[in-house]
Amino acid sequence: MVTLNRIYTRTGDGGSTRLATGAPVSKASLRVEAYGGVDETNAAVGLARQHTARDAVLDAILERIQNDLFDLGADLATPEQHGKPEWEPLRILDGQVERLEREIDLLNGEMSPLTSFVLPAGSPAAAALHQARTVCRRAERTCVALSETEGEIVGKPAIKYLNRLSDLLFVAARWSNDKGKADVLWKPGATR
């Protein structure tokens, strides 16, 4: 468990931070950017939850996702090392990805199929969930870039989790638009 008695340490004043392993790294590193993007996604989900509190089904899913995102941040902040680590690092598991898939199916099962792309609009909850989705997609792109960097390892479940989460956030946005009935549909070329 983490204990924070003092919030500022001044250790990052020079532009560096430490990974969970204790290794120093620039705050501009791709790894820090990756777990920072996950943190930003978590904040966006938290903001969306300000509009979903009355939806017991959706809000419970989003609350669990916020916890998962802290797990994912810990995963990314603890790069895989050679040899046996001093402790068992927290990693995203395939089971967490599979749970997202079940929740997508649950929410999507109550909506009619899409016949057009939807605009990121509608209810305040839907708009906030679309915002969270786009932030999640950016975090996913950063994690993919990190995984493609020589010497860096990102677990496949971590990238799959972000990919599936953005899908869930899209479906959740539709769910928040009266289960898709109040979606704002794209009308190609309508404003020419």
N, C-alpha and C positions, 0 to 999 in steps of 0.2 A: 504494500500500500504506500501511497505517496503522502508525505507530510510537508506542507508548505507553511513555514512560520514567517518567512520574510519573502515578499514578492520581488523586490528588486535586489539584484546581486552585483550589478555593475560589471559582471564578467563579460557581457556581450557588447560593452561600449566600444570595443575595437573592431566590431564587425564579425566576430566569431561566436560560435556556440558549441555545445557538446552534444554528441549523439547519446543515446541511452547506454551505449557501451563505454562512454567516457571519452571517446576519441574526439579531439577538437576538429571543427570543420567551419568553413566560411558560411555565413548566413546566406550567401548568394549561391551556395551549392545546389545542384539539382535535387539532391536527397532532401534538403531542408525545404526546398520549393515544393516537393512532392507531399511531404507530410503537412506543410503549411496549407496546401490546396485542400487536403482532407479536412483540416481544421476549419477552413473557410466554408467547405461544404456543410460541416456540422453546424456552424453558425447560421447558415442559410436555412437548414432544416429546422433549427430552433426558432427562427423567425417565422417560418411557415406554420409552425405549431401554434403560434399566437392566434391563428385563424382556424385551426382544426380541433381545438380543445373540446368542442361539443360532439365531435364524431368519434365515438369510443373505439370503433374498429380501426380507423385510419390513425388516430392519435397514438394508440398503443403500438402500432407498427412503427411509426416515426420515432417514438420514444426509444424503442429497442434499437432502431437504426442509429440513433445518436450514440448509444453505448458502443455499438459495433464500430462506429467511426473512430472512437477513441482507441479501440483495439487495433484498428488499421493504422492509426497514427503511430502507436507503439511499435507495430510491425515494421513500418517504414523507418522509424527512428532507431531501429536495432538491426543494422545490416548483418547479413550472414557472414560468419568468419570461419577461417580454417581452424580445425581443432574443436574440442568440446568447450562450449561456453560455461561460465561460472554459474549461470542460472538458465532455466528454460525460457527462451524468448517467447513472447506472446505473438502468435501468428494467426492470420485469417485462415479459416478452414473451408474446405469445399461445402461442408454442411451449412455454413452461413450463407453461401451463394445459393444453395438449393432452397433454403428457407425463403430468400427473396423471390425465387421463382414461384414457389407455392403462393406467396402473398400477391404477386403480380397476377397469377391465375385466379385467385380469389376475388380480387378487385375487378379485374377485366371481365370475369364471368358474368357480371351483372350489367354490362354495357353492350350496346349494339356495336357492330364493327364500324370502323372509320370509313368514310367515303371520300375524305379530303384530309389534307394536312390541317392541323389546328394552329391558330395563333396563340401565343403565350398570353392569354387574357381570360376574361370571365370573372369569376368571383375572386375576392381578395386571396382566399386560400389557394385557388388554382394559379393565380399569377405568381404568388410566392413560391409555390412548388415548381413552377416552370423556371423561376430564377434559380432555385436550388439545383434543378436538373442541369442547367447550363454551367453552373459552378462545378458540379460533379463531373461533367464532361471535360472541363479544363483540367481538373485534378487527375482524371484518367489519362489524358494526353501527356501530362507531366510524368506520371508513373511509367507510362510506356516509354517515353524518352529516357528516363532513368534506367529502365530495364535494358535498353539498347545501348547504353554507355558501357564501354569496356571496363571490366573489373567490378561492375555493379550488379547486384542480384536483387530482383524483386520477385517474390513468390507469385506463381500463376494465380492462386486463389485471390490475392490482393487486387490484381488487375481485373479479374473476372467479377469481383465484388463491385468495383466501381462501375463497370459496364452494366451489370444487372441493376445496380442502384439507380442509375440514370433512367433505365427503363421503368423501374418502379415509380420513380418520381413523376414521369410522364403519365403513367396510368393513374397515379394518385391525383394529379392535377385534373384529369378528366373526371375522376370520381367526385372531386370537389366541385365540379361544374354540373351538379345534379346528375351524377353518373353518366356524363357525356351529353345529356339533353341540352345543356346550356353552353356547350363548346362553341367557341367563335371560330368558324371555318374560314380557311384561306380561299379567296376567290381569285384564281390566277388572272392577271391582266385587268382586273376590275377597276383599277384606278388610272388607267392610261388616258 
